[in-house]
Amino acid sequence: MSSAPNHRTVNVTETESSKPVSAVSLAGHVKQVLGHVKIENLVAGLSGGVVSTMVLHPLDLVKIRFAVSDGLDLRPKYSGIMHCMKSVWQQEGLRGLYQGVTPNIWGAGASWGLYFFFYNAIKGYTKEGRQTELTATEHLVSAAEAGIITLTITNPIWVTKTRLVLQYNADPSSKQYKGMVDALIKIYRYEGVAGLYKGYVPGLFGTSHGALQFMAYEELKRDYNKYRKAPSDAKLSAWEYITMAALSKIFAVATTYPYQVVRARLQDQHNTYNGVIDVVRRTWRNEGAIGFYKGIIPNVIRVTPACCITFVVYENVSRYLLGKS
């Protein structure tokens, strides 16, 4: 009686083992990851990204203009953050300070939404069936994987934002791009898919920025809750979330900023480079190490409060949508 089921099991096992293991395994992993997908994380992340972008876009414009300031005569010369903002305001008004805001809102909203969406799904999959907390390395890997997926989807939006921000002419009729959709169409028409994915390679290195930030944020929250003898996912006050977000963001920026300079220069329509290595070589030769940190001060001033706003909005919206107290 018992031999028949055993014989049948052996046959099934042999039959399954003859299938391509990698395809079966991959499909199984994808299905498990999708089981942890929550639309609430997408909505909460998108909300945080949109709010922070609306408030702080002018500082993003300043950061990018400083990042590409490589001495070309066509570029306006600025002596500092306030001088740059004042010059743009005098020439183009509030509209000038919000050049490129449409793709920035789309990009930031989509990026934060998708990032939290994929990050929580990957994290949930990694933790499935375990009683122990994820390690710092596991948080790092989960965030890096989420970052790569998000960048692949959103890179064309970031290219259009950079192009729009770097239109220096105050006369709207003489500008190369009329808006986000016009920029997307023209870039695709004249530069193809490759044009929409300029800066993608340094952007991949940039996923380390998000990975380091999320690793630091998760570790700070967990250690802080452990210190106050609370569950690791216990709700914090707005100021506590702000502190964790600010510290993790400053750590990530200080570690990874040069890739943003390289990426912005690759996406700039006013100069031509033959890839990442060419940008690095020419920047080092002409400007030295300081060239890789141009724009870091307005970037820190912008991204730290932006990150704080995003994380506070995300934590509260996600808890509300998921019904957590």
Buried (B, 14 or more C-beta within 10 A) or exposed (E): EEEEEEEEEEEEEEEEEEEEEEEEEEEEEEEEBEEBBBEBBBBBBBBBBBBBBBEBBBBBBBBBBBBBBBEEEEBEEBEEBEEBBEBBBEEBEEEBBBBBBBBBBBBBBBBBBBBBBBBBBBBBBBBEEEEEBBEEEBBBBBBBBBBBBBBEEBBBBBBBBBBBBBBBEBEEEEBEBBEBEBBBEBBBEEBEEEBBBBBBBBBBBBBBBBBBBBBBBBBBBBEBBEEEEEEEEEBBEEEBBBBBBBBBBBBBBEEBBBBBBBBBBBBBBBBEBEEBEBBBEBBEEEBEEEBBBBBBBBBBBBBBBBBBBBBBBBBBBBBEBEEEE
